[in-house]
Amino acid sequence: MSATEPPATIRWNVDKPHRCPKCHAVAIDMEKPKPWRVYTCCRCATRFTRWPFLAFALHRAGVRCSEHRPT
C-alpha cells in the first residue's frame, strides 16, 4: 500500500510570477505573488511557487484568480 503523493509543485517563471508556468494563464491577479506561498492555477490546476523544494513547508494560497476563484 503506497501513500498518495501531493501533486508536483514547479517553479514559477521569474519574469512573470503571476502566470502559470505550464499553461501561461494569469493565475494570480488578486495580489502580488509572494515567494513563500504555493499557488494553484485556475485553468490547469498546476501548483507553482518560487521555491518548489520547500513546497511542503510553504503556505498553500490556492486559486488566487478573481475570475475563477471558488466561493
Backbone as JSON Lines, residues from 0, in Angstrom:
{"i":0,"aa":"M","n":[0.84,-1.18,0.0],"ca":[0.0,0.0,0.0],"c":[0.89,1.24,0.0]}
{"i":1,"aa":"S","n":[0.71,2.1,-0.96],"ca":[1.54,3.31,-1.03],"c":[0.7,4.53,-0.65]}
{"i":2,"aa":"A","n":[1.37,5.44,-0.01],"ca":[0.7,6.69,0.37],"c":[0.54,7.56,-0.87]}
{"i":3,"aa":"T","n":[-0.53,8.29,-0.93],"ca":[-0.73,9.18,-2.07],"c":[0.18,10.38,-1.93]}
{"i":4,"aa":"E","n":[0.81,10.73,-3.02],"ca":[1.73,11.87,-3.02],"c":[0.98,13.12,-3.45]}
{"i":5,"aa":"P","n":[1.33,14.27,-2.89],"ca":[0.7,15.51,-3.33],"c":[1.13,15.82,-4.76]}
{"i":6,"aa":"P","n":[0.34,16.59,-5.49],"ca":[0.74,16.94,-6.85],"c":[2.08,17.66,-6.86]}
{"i":7,"aa":"A","n":[2.83,17.46,-7.91],"ca":[4.15,18.09,-8.01],"c":[4.01,19.61,-8.04]}
{"i":8,"aa":"T","n":[4.96,20.27,-7.43],"ca":[5.0,21.73,-7.43],"c":[6.18,22.15,-8.29]}
{"i":9,"aa":"I","n":[5.94,23.07,-9.22],"ca":[7.01,23.51,-10.11],"c":[7.35,24.97,-9.85]}
{"i":10,"aa":"R","n":[8.49,25.39,-10.35],"ca":[8.96,26.76,-10.13],"c":[8.25,27.72,-11.08]}
{"i":11,"aa":"W","n":[7.88,28.89,-10.54],"ca":[7.25,29.89,-11.4],"c":[8.28,30.55,-12.3]}
{"i":12,"aa":"N","n":[7.81,31.19,-13.36],"ca":[8.69,31.93,-14.26],"c":[9.12,33.2,-13.54]}
{"i":13,"aa":"V","n":[10.42,33.41,-13.43],"ca":[10.94,34.55,-12.67],"c":[10.48,35.88,-13.26]}
{"i":14,"aa":"D","n":[10.38,35.96,-14.58],"ca":[9.97,37.22,-15.2],"c":[8.46,37.46,-15.15]}
{"i":15,"aa":"K","n":[7.66,36.4,-14.97],"ca":[6.2,36.54,-14.9],"c":[5.65,35.62,-13.81]}
{"i":16,"aa":"P","n":[5.9,35.95,-12.55],"ca":[5.47,35.05,-11.47],"c":[3.96,34.95,-11.31]}
{"i":17,"aa":"H","n":[3.19,35.88,-11.88],"ca":[1.74,35.85,-11.77],"c":[1.09,34.89,-12.77]}
{"i":18,"aa":"R","n":[1.89,34.36,-13.71],"ca":[1.36,33.44,-14.72],"c":[1.74,32.0,-14.4]}
{"i":19,"aa":"C","n":[0.87,31.1,-14.78],"ca":[1.14,29.67,-14.6],"c":[2.3,29.28,-15.52]}
{"i":20,"aa":"P","n":[3.31,28.6,-15.0],"ca":[4.45,28.22,-15.85],"c":[4.11,27.12,-16.85]}
{"i":21,"aa":"K","n":[2.98,26.45,-16.68],"ca":[2.61,25.36,-17.59],"c":[1.7,25.84,-18.73]}
{"i":22,"aa":"C","n":[0.61,26.53,-18.41],"ca":[-0.35,26.95,-19.45],"c":[-0.33,28.45,-19.7]}
{"i":23,"aa":"H","n":[0.43,29.2,-18.93],"ca":[0.62,30.66,-19.08],"c":[-0.64,31.49,-18.81]}
{"i":24,"aa":"A","n":[-1.61,30.91,-18.13],"ca":[-2.79,31.68,-17.74],"c":[-2.42,32.62,-16.6]}
{"i":25,"aa":"V","n":[-3.1,33.75,-16.52],"ca":[-2.89,34.67,-15.4],"c":[-3.55,34.02,-14.18]}
{"i":26,"aa":"A","n":[-2.74,33.5,-13.29],"ca":[-3.26,32.74,-12.16],"c":[-3.3,33.53,-10.86]}
{"i":27,"aa":"I","n":[-2.58,34.65,-10.8],"ca":[-2.56,35.46,-9.58],"c":[-2.85,36.9,-9.98]}
{"i":28,"aa":"D","n":[-4.07,37.34,-9.78],"ca":[-4.39,38.73,-10.09],"c":[-5.01,39.46,-8.89]}
{"i":29,"aa":"M","n":[-5.1,38.78,-7.76],"ca":[-5.69,39.38,-6.58],"c":[-4.65,39.98,-5.64]}
{"i":30,"aa":"E","n":[-3.38,39.68,-5.88],"ca":[-2.31,40.16,-5.01],"c":[-0.99,40.05,-5.76]}
{"i":31,"aa":"K","n":[0.03,40.65,-5.2],"ca":[1.38,40.49,-5.75],"c":[1.88,39.1,-5.35]}
{"i":32,"aa":"P","n":[2.42,38.31,-6.29],"ca":[2.9,36.97,-5.93],"c":[3.95,37.02,-4.83]}
{"i":33,"aa":"K","n":[3.78,36.16,-3.85],"ca":[4.7,36.11,-2.71],"c":[5.5,34.81,-2.78]}
{"i":34,"aa":"P","n":[6.82,34.88,-2.61],"ca":[7.66,33.68,-2.75],"c":[7.45,32.63,-1.68]}
{"i":35,"aa":"W","n":[6.78,32.95,-0.59],"ca":[6.58,31.97,0.48],"c":[5.21,31.3,0.41]}
{"i":36,"aa":"R","n":[4.56,31.36,-0.76],"ca":[3.25,30.72,-0.94],"c":[3.27,29.78,-2.13]}
{"i":37,"aa":"V","n":[2.42,28.77,-2.06],"ca":[2.22,27.84,-3.18],"c":[0.87,28.19,-3.8]}
{"i":38,"aa":"Y","n":[0.87,28.52,-5.09],"ca":[-0.35,28.91,-5.79],"c":[-0.82,27.76,-6.68]}
{"i":39,"aa":"T","n":[-2.12,27.75,-6.98],"ca":[-2.71,26.75,-7.87],"c":[-3.33,27.47,-9.06]}
{"i":40,"aa":"C","n":[-3.0,27.0,-10.26],"ca":[-3.55,27.6,-11.47],"c":[-5.04,27.28,-11.57]}
{"i":41,"aa":"C","n":[-5.83,28.28,-11.94],"ca":[-7.28,28.09,-12.05],"c":[-7.65,27.33,-13.32]}
{"i":42,"aa":"R","n":[-6.77,27.31,-14.3],"ca":[-7.08,26.66,-15.56],"c":[-6.64,25.19,-15.59]}
{"i":43,"aa":"C","n":[-5.4,24.91,-15.19],"ca":[-4.87,23.54,-15.33],"c":[-4.54,22.87,-13.99]}
{"i":44,"aa":"A","n":[-4.76,23.55,-12.88],"ca":[-4.54,23.02,-11.53],"c":[-3.07,22.73,-11.22]}
{"i":45,"aa":"T","n":[-2.16,23.34,-11.95],"ca":[-0.73,23.2,-11.66],"c":[-0.41,23.97,-10.4]}
{"i":46,"aa":"R","n":[0.38,23.36,-9.53],"ca":[0.84,24.05,-8.32],"c":[2.21,24.63,-8.61]}
{"i":47,"aa":"F","n":[2.42,25.9,-8.26],"ca":[3.71,26.53,-8.52],"c":[4.07,27.51,-7.43]}
{"i":48,"aa":"T","n":[5.38,27.73,-7.27],"ca":[5.92,28.62,-6.25],"c":[7.32,29.04,-6.66]}
{"i":49,"aa":"R","n":[7.88,29.98,-5.96],"ca":[9.25,30.42,-6.22],"c":[10.24,29.36,-5.8]}
{"i":50,"aa":"W","n":[9.96,28.67,-4.7],"ca":[10.87,27.67,-4.14],"c":[10.18,26.31,-4.07]}
{"i":51,"aa":"P","n":[10.12,25.55,-5.17],"ca":[9.39,24.28,-5.16],"c":[9.93,23.23,-4.2]}
{"i":52,"aa":"F","n":[11.23,23.26,-3.91],"ca":[11.79,22.27,-2.99],"c":[11.35,22.52,-1.55]}
{"i":53,"aa":"L","n":[10.81,23.69,-1.27],"ca":[10.28,24.0,0.07],"c":[8.75,23.95,0.12]}
{"i":54,"aa":"A","n":[8.13,23.46,-0.94],"ca":[6.66,23.49,-1.05],"c":[5.96,22.79,0.12]}
{"i":55,"aa":"F","n":[6.58,21.76,0.67],"ca":[5.95,21.03,1.78],"c":[5.78,21.91,3.01]}
{"i":56,"aa":"A","n":[6.6,22.95,3.15],"ca":[6.55,23.8,4.33],"c":[5.9,25.16,4.07]}
{"i":57,"aa":"L","n":[5.63,25.48,2.81],"ca":[5.09,26.8,2.47],"c":[3.57,26.82,2.6]}
{"i":58,"aa":"H","n":[3.03,28.01,2.81],"ca":[1.59,28.23,2.9],"c":[0.95,27.98,1.53]}
{"i":59,"aa":"R","n":[-0.15,27.25,1.51],"ca":[-0.86,27.0,0.26],"c":[-1.93,28.07,0.06]}
{"i":60,"aa":"A","n":[-1.7,28.94,-0.91],"ca":[-2.62,30.04,-1.16],"c":[-3.81,29.6,-2.0]}
{"i":61,"aa":"G","n":[-3.66,28.51,-2.76],"ca":[-4.75,28.02,-3.6],"c":[-4.95,28.9,-4.82]}
{"i":62,"aa":"V","n":[-6.17,28.95,-5.32],"ca":[-6.51,29.73,-6.51],"c":[-6.62,31.2,-6.12]}
{"i":63,"aa":"R","n":[-5.87,32.05,-6.79],"ca":[-5.89,33.49,-6.49],"c":[-6.29,34.3,-7.72]}
{"i":64,"aa":"C","n":[-7.11,33.73,-8.57],"ca":[-7.62,34.41,-9.75],"c":[-9.03,34.91,-9.43]}
{"i":65,"aa":"S","n":[-9.28,36.18,-9.63],"ca":[-10.58,36.74,-9.27],"c":[-11.71,36.21,-10.16]}
{"i":66,"aa":"E","n":[-11.38,35.77,-11.36],"ca":[-12.4,35.27,-12.28],"c":[-12.83,33.84,-11.94]}
{"i":67,"aa":"H","n":[-11.9,33.0,-11.49],"ca":[-12.19,31.59,-11.28],"c":[-12.1,31.15,-9.83]}
{"i":68,"aa":"R","n":[-11.98,32.07,-8.92],"ca":[-11.83,31.71,-7.51],"c":[-13.1,31.04,-7.0]}
{"i":69,"aa":"P","n":[-12.96,29.89,-6.32],"ca":[-14.15,29.25,-5.75],"c":[-14.73,30.1,-4.62]}
{"i":70,"aa":"T","n":[-16.04,30.08,-4.49],"ca":[-16.7,30.88,-3.45],"c":[-16.94,30.08,-2.2]}
